[in-house]
């Protein structure tokens, strides 16, 4: 049930037709799905003195510590994988931006060729560009879905590790690890931003929330005269250099 729900919640981020209950989750529901093995939130590990333990507990401690070393190594490997996947996600995002630009230029070429001429696309290149757009779109979507699936598998492995840690009798877990849970929750928040229908919000309501969030990050109000410019397509966009690195 949890696996199906996770994959349903993180499926296709954009332009979902027919939002269903499988696309929606309250913060409490999302935490219930991801945080299946809650841990305490003590920030400093407890050091166990073997001398204070009985022989039986001392042997259990050594066995559990051996398992913990393996768990820690596996967790660190998954964190490294998550970092590498984030680099892939950013590269994929950049490719998506290039793709959208080509889609826009191709649309302008087809519908308003008398105005745009050969500014972005030479006459006769429309078919080859359309073929390129189709193949790149497929690759971008495949990469996006692959990265989501990998993040889900990382969480599933982490849930198994936590269940194992929580079964320890002597060498108990005292430090909370929620890196992989946050990874899933961040992905779901991105989906909600791109699909305001999930929370029955209008695009304008969503835009206002995004602006408020950005203002909290940069710790000041966004002003039109200072932070907004009109791009070559006639759209009002934020000047990312003035957003302190909070706008991609």
N, C-alpha and C positions, 0 to 999 in steps of 0.2 A: 504493500500500500504506500509506504513512504517513498519507495523508489519511483513508482508511477507518479505520485504527486509532485515530487521534486522535478521530474522531467517535464511534467505538464506545466508547472509554474515557470520553468525557464525556457520553454519552447519559443520559437520565433518571436523576436522582440518587436518587430515592426509590422504595422498594417494588419493586425489580426482581424479577420472577418468573423463576426459572431462571438463576442466575448462570452465565455461560459464560467460556471463556478470553478472549473479546473484552472482557470487563469487567475483566480482571486484568492488572496490569503490575507487575513489581518496580521498585524505584527505578532500577536499571541499565537496564531495558527502557524505562522512561519517559524517561530522559535520552537514550537512543539515538534515540528518536522525536522528541523536542523539540530536542535540541542537535545537529542534523545538521551544523552548520557550526561546529565548535569554534574559539574564539579564545583568544589568550593572555590572561593576567589581570594584565598590567602596569597599575598604577593611574595612571601619569602618561604622557600622550601624548608621543611623540618628535617634537621639532621638527626639520624637515629644512631645512638651509640650501641654498638653490637655487644659490649660488655654488660649492658643493662638487660639484655634479653636472655630468655631461657635457651637451652640448646636447640629445642625444636623451633622456636621463633627465629633464632640466629640462622638456622639452615633455610627456613622459609625466606628470610630476608635476602640471603645470598641468591636463592633461586629467583626471587622476584626482581632483584637488581639486575640479574643477567637478562631477564625479559625486558626490563625497563631500558637497558642499553640498546637492545634491538628496536624497541618501540621508538626511542628518541632518534635513532639513526633513520628509521623509516619516515618519521615525521619531518625531519630536516630535509630528506630527499624530496618529499612532497612539497615542502615550502620552496625549495629550489625549482622544482617543476612549475609551481605556480608563478614564480618570478619570470621564468622563461616564457610561459604562456602569456603573461601580461605583455611582454615585448612583442609576441606574435599578435596579440589582440590590437596593440597600437599600430603595428604595421598594417594589419587588416583594415583598421579604421581609416588609415591614410589612403589605402587603395579604394575603399568605399567612397571617400570624398572625390577622388579622381574619377571614379566611375560615374558619380552623380553629375559631375561637370560635363563629362562626355555625353551623358544622356540629355542634359539640358542643351548643349551645343547642337546635338543631332536633331533634337526637336525644333530648335530655331532654324536650322538649315533646311529642314523639310517644309516647315510652315511659313518661314519668312526669309527665304533665300535671297529675295530681291533686296533685303536690308542688310543681311549679314555677309553676303557674298562668300568669299573664301577666307574670311578672317580666322576661323578655327578649323574648318574642314574644307579640303579641296574638292572641287566638283568631281564626281565619280567615285569618291572614297566612302560614300554613305553606307554601301552594303558591307564593305570590309569592317567599318567601324561598328556597325550593328552586330556583326558576328563576334567581334571582339568584346562588345558590351555583354552579349549573352553568355559567353564563356567565362568572362571575369565575374559576372554576377553569380554564376553557379559556383565558382571557386570561392568567392567571398562568403557566400551562404554556407558552403560546406565547411570552411574554416571556422566560421562563427559557431556552427552547431557542434563541431568537433571540440572546440575550446569549452563550450558549456558542458558537454558530456564528460570531459576530463575533469572539470571542477566538481561535478557530481560524484565521480568515482573517487576523487581525493577526499571529499567529505565522507563518503561511505567507508573508506579505509580509516579515516580519523574516528568515526563513530565506533568502529570495531576496536581500534586501539584504546579508546576511552572505556569501553566495556571491559576490556582486558585489565586496564589499570584499576578500574573500580572494583575488580574482583580480588585485588591484592589484599592480603590479611595484615601484613606488617608494614611494608613499604608503601604506604598509602599516598595517593595524589593530593598535593596541597596547593598546586599552582594551576590556575585555570588557563586552558589553551582554547582560544576561539577564533583563530586565524581562518580556518576553513569554513566555519559557519558564517563569518563576516563576508567571505568571498561569495557565497551563495546569496546572501541577503543583498549585497551590493548589485549583483547581477539582476535580481528580481526588482530592485528599485529602478534600475535602468529600464527594465521592461515597462514598469508603471509610468515612467516619464514619457515613453514613446507611445503609450496607449492609455490616455487619460480616461477612456471609457471604463477601465477596470475599476476606477473609484468614482465613476459617474461625474467626472470633471470636464469642463469645457476647455478647449485649447487656451483660452484667455486666462482662466483660473490657473491652469498649469504653468503658463508663462509667468504669471505673477509670483507663484511659489518658487519657480526657478530663480527669478530675480532676487527675491528675498533671501534665498539660500546663498546666492552669490554675494549679496551685500554683507551677509554675516561672515563669509569667508574673507572678504577684502576689508571688512570692518569700516565701511563707509557707504553712503548712498551712491547709487549709479545715476549720473546726470547725462542728459542727451548731449549737451554742448561739449562735455569732456570725454565721454566714454563711447559715443556712438558715431559711426560713419556710414555712408552710403556706398555699397560696393558697385562693381561694374554691371551687375544685374539689376540695379535699382533697389536692392534690399537693404534695410537698416540692420547693421551687425555691430556687435561689440568689438572694440579695439582690444584684442587679447593681450597686447603688451602692457596695458594699463589695468589688467585684472589680476596681476600678481601671480601669474601661472595657473589660475583656476579655470581658464577657458582654453580648450584644445583648438 
